[in-house]
Amino acid sequence: MKILGIDIGGSAVKGAPVDTQTGRLLAERFRIETPTRLTPRAMARTVAAVVAHFKWRGPVGIGFPGVVEGSTIRTAANLHPGFIGLDGAKLFRAATGRRVSLINDADAAGLAELRFGAGRRRKGTVLVLTLGTGVGSALFCDGIRWPNSELGHLPYKGRSFEKFVSAAVRKRKGLTWEEWVRRLNLYLHTVETVLWPGLIIIGGGVSSKHEKFFSLLRTRAHIVPAQMGNAAGIVGAALSGAEK
């Protein structure tokens, strides 16, 4: 099945058509920068521009950085607050004229990793973390997804943990890899204490630099870099669309 996967992030919207049987992108990924917090209407126009770029006529799967219940957006920590409470599928369907399905963006990346990447055929509890503008998380047990786990928002010092350990924080504060990993290890220890995953997969753009910091990580679980790279969110969004 061929579905257009779109990954909405904190700084860009990316998309490509996907063969959901193989996880292969059927065209070069198209990216639109979003340096400011777009209103829902402006974001819908941006998504429509991705659809138009590919002259896409079929179904569209969208990964959204927030809690998604059914097609209702419940949180939007790194996006415009106007998204909260909206029917996201309806919003994007009206803008694109296509059948649209919506899924949490980290859940989408997790689906891709478990189907085609580092978690393939893995049993037990698997945690996928995406380190980028924030910290996304996807939790699976024997391949079954626990939706909207949102572990980046575990509280720490009165704020969400992602405000201390995201990849964006490392860059913004000019932290060395060692300084950043001390924070990350504290976060991972907290998560492991609660969930006891057997495997942790680290995704997001920083995973491409895993050789700089993986040797410093101290986890009980086996920990590996994501294999799907920048395509994970797109592929997972398409997979979710195929499921629905």
SULPEDA-V198249 format. One record per pair of residues at least 12 apart in sequence whose ideal C-beta (glycine too) atoms are under 10 Angstrom apart, sorted by the first residue. I is the first residue (numbers start at 1). J is the second residue. Records with the same first field share a line. If there is no record, write none. Layout:
I=J  J
This chain:
1=18  19  20  21  58  59  238  239  241  242
2=17  18  19  20  21  26  56  58  59  238  242
3=17  18  19  20  26  56  58  59  60  61  99  101  234  235  237  238  239  240  241  242
4=16  17  18  26  27  30  47  50  51  53  54  56  57  58  59  60  61  62  96  98  100  234  237  238  241
5=17  18  20  25  29  50  60  61  62  63  108  112  231  232  233  234  235  236  237  238  239  240  241  242
6=30  46  47  50  51  56  60  61  62  63  64  92  96  100  102  108  233  234  237  238  241
7=29  31  50  61  62  63  64  65  105  108  109  230  231  232  233  234  235  236  237  238
8=34  38  43  46  47  50  62  63  64  65  66  76  79  83  88  92  102  105  108  233  237
9=31  34  63  64  65  78  79  105  130  132  133  134  136  204  205  233
10=34  37  65  77  78  79  105  132  133  134  166  168
11=31  33  34  35  36  78  132  133  168
12=31  32  33  34  35  46  133
13=30  31  32  33  34  38  43  46  47  49  50  62
14=29  30  31  32  50  63  230  231  233  234  237
15=27  29  30  31  32  47  49  50  51  53  54  56  60  61  62  63  233  234  237  238
16=28  29  30  31  50  53  54  230  231  234  235  238
17=30  54  56  58  60  234  238
18=61  112  231  234  235  236  237  238  239  241  242
19=235  238
20=61  115  116  235  238  239  240  241  242  243
21=242
22=115  116  235
23=112  115  116  117  120  228  231  232  234  235  236  238  239
24=116  231  235
25=230  231  234  235  238
26=54  238
27=53  54  56
29=230  231  234
30=49  50  51  53  54  234
31=50  230
32=46  47  49  50  53
33=46
34=46  79
36=80
37=76  78  79  80  81  82  83
38=79  80  82  83
39=79  80  81  82  83
40=73  76  79  80  81  82  83  84  86  88  91  92  95
41=80  82  91  94  95
42=80  82
43=64  76  79  80  82  83  88  91  92  95
44=86  88  91  92  93  94  95  96
45=95  96
46=95
47=60  62  91  92  95  96  98  100
48=60  92  94  95  96  97  98
49=95  96
50=62  96
51=92  95  96  97  98  100
52=96
56=96  98
57=97  98
58=98  99  241
59=98  99  100  101  238  241  242  244
60=89  92  93  96  97  98  99  100  101  102  237  238  241
61=99  100  101  102  103  108  111  234  235  236  237  238  239  240  241  242  243  244
62=88  89  91  92  96  100  101  102  103  105  108  233  234  237  238  240  241
63=102  103  104  105  106  107  108  109  111  112  136  232  233  234  235  236  237  238  240
64=76  79  83  88  89  92  102  103  104  105  107  108  237
65=77  78  79  83  104  105  106  130  132  133  134  136  233
66=78  79  83  84  88  102  104  105  106  134  136  148  150
67=84  104  107  147  148  149  150  153
68=88  89  101  102  103  104  105  107  147  148  240
69=102  104  147  148
70=87  88  89  102
71=86  87  88  89  90  91  92  93  100  101  102  103  244
72=84  85  86  87  88  89  90  102
73=85  86  87  88  89  91  102  104
74=86  88  104  148  150
75=104  148  150  153
76=88
77=133  134  150  152  153  160  162  163
78=132  133  134  162  166  168
79=133
87=102
88=100  101  102  103
89=101  102  244
90=102
99=241  244
100=241  244
101=237  238  240  241  242  243  244
102=237  240  241  244
103=138  145  147  148  233  236  237  239  240  241  243  244
104=136  137  138  145  147  148  149  150  236  237  240
105=130  132  134  136  138  232  233  236  237
106=128  129  130  132  134  135  136  137  138  139  148  149  150  151  152  203  204  232  233  236
107=128  136  137  138  139  140  145  146  147  148  149  150  233  236  237  240
108=130  136  138  232  233  234  235  236  237  238  239  240  241
109=128  129  130  132  136  137  138  201  203  204  226  228  231  232  233  234  235  236  237
110=126  127  128  129  130  136  137  138  139  140  145  146  147  149  201  203  226  232  233  236
111=128  138  140  143  145  228  232  233  235  236  237  238  239  240  243
112=128  138  203  226  227  228  229  231  232  233  234  235  236  237  238  239  240
113=126  128  130  138  140  201  203  224  226  227  228  232  235  236
114=126  128  138  140  143  144  145  201  236  239
115=143  228  235  236  239
116=227  228  231  232  235  236  239
117=201  203  224  225  226  227  228  229  231  232  235  236
118=199  200  201  202  203  207  224  225  226  227  228  232
119=138  140  143  199  200  201  224  226  227  228
120=143  227
121=143
122=140  142  143  198  199  201  222
123=140  141  142  143  198  199
124=140  141  142  143  196  197  198  199  221
125=139  140  141  142  146  195  196  197  198  199  200  221
126=138  139  140  141  142  143  145  197  198  199  200  201  221  222
127=139  140  146  149  151  188  191  192  195  196  197  198  199  200  201  202  221  223
128=140  145  149  197  199  200  201  202  203  204  226  232  236
129=149  151  152  165  184  187  188  191  197  200  201  202  203  204  207  223  226
130=152  166  167  201  202  203  204  205  206  207  226  232  233
131=152  162  165  166  167  168  169  170  180  184  187  202  203  204  205  206  207  226
132=162  166  167  168  203  204  205  206  207  233
133=162  166  167  168  169  204  205
134=150  152  153  160  161  162  163  165  166  167  168  169  204
135=150  151  152  153  154  160  161  162  163  164  165  166  167  168  169  184  187  191  204
136=149  150  151  152  162  166  203  204  233
137=149  150  151  152  153  154  162  191  195
138=150  151  201  203  236
139=151  191  195  197
140=197  199  201
141=195  197  198
145=240
146=195
149=191  195
150=162
151=187  190  191  194  195
152=165  166  187  191
154=187  190  191  194
155=190
156=183  186  187  190
161=183  184  186  187  190  191
162=187
164=180  183  184  186  187
165=180  181  182  183  184  185  186  187  188
166=180  183  184  187  204  206
167=180  184  204  205  206  207  209
168=204  205  206
169=183
170=183  184  206  213
171=206
176=213
177=206  209  212  213  215  216
178=212  213  216
180=206  212  213  216
181=212  213  214  215  216  217  218
182=216  218
184=202  206  213  216  217  218  219
185=216  217  218  219
186=218
188=200  202  217  218  219  220  221  223
189=218  219  220
191=219  221
192=219  220  221
193=220
195=221
196=220  221
197=219  220  221  222  223
198=220  221  222
199=221  222  223  224
200=217  219  220  221  222  223  224
201=221  222  223  224  225  226  227  228  232
202=214  217  223  224  225  226
203=225  226  227  228  229  230  232  233
204=225  226  229  230  232  233
205=229  230
206=225  226
207=224  225  226  227  228  229  230  232
208=225  226  229  230
209=225
210=223  224  225  226
211=225
